[in-house]
Amino acid sequence: MAGLGSFAVSALVRTRLLSFACLSAAFVFGVLFSGALAEGGSEPTAVRSALAQSGKVQGAPGRTMVLSRVVVEPGAKLALHHHLGTQISRVAGGTLTYTVRKGSAVVREGDAEKGPRIVRTIAAGQTARIQAGQWLVEQPSDIHEAANRGDAPVVIYLATLLKSGAPPSTPVTLP
C-alpha cells in the first residue's frame, strides 16, 4: 500500500504542476500580445485556446505537445518572440503579416503529405503576408513578430512540441 500512496501523491503533484504551468503559460501569452491586458478592452487582442495537450510524448522525454487555436483581432500585434520548441503554424482564416528578425521561415501551402508547394522563404529582416491555407514551421532559433493588418480576425492553428513547463512563446529583446 505504501507504493500506491506515493503513486497517488506523485500523480497529484504532477497534476498540480501541469495546472500551474498551463496557467503560467496563459499569463505569459497574454502579456506577450500587446493590448491583451489593456484596460477596458480598447486595444485589439490575440486569444489563445489550448485545444489538446500531452506531457507523455513517446520519443520526446521532457517535452509537452500542445494543439492550440489563436484568434488575432484586426489591429492586434504579436510582440517579438520565439518558441522553446518546434512549432507548426497554419493560418485557417484571414491574412497574418509576419516578420522574421532572426532565422528564416519557409511558407508552404497544400497537403503536407502530398508534396506541399513552397510559397516563399522569409529571411531575417523581411516581412510577408501569410494567407489562409498557408503554413510554416518555426524553430527555437527563429525570432519573429506578427500582426493582423486586415479587417477580419486571423485564425491560426498551432502544433507545438515545447520543453515541459515552457510557455507557448517567450518574449525577446534584440539589440
PyMOL commands that set and color helices and strands:
alter all, ss='L'
color gray80, all
select helices_A, chain A and resi 2-32+39-41
alter helices_A, ss='H'
color red, helices_A
select strands_A, chain A and resi 33-34+46-54+63-72+77-82+85-93+95-102+104-109+117-123+127-131+134-138+143-147+154-163+170-171
alter strands_A, ss='S'
color yellow, strands_A
deselect
rebuild
show_as cartoon
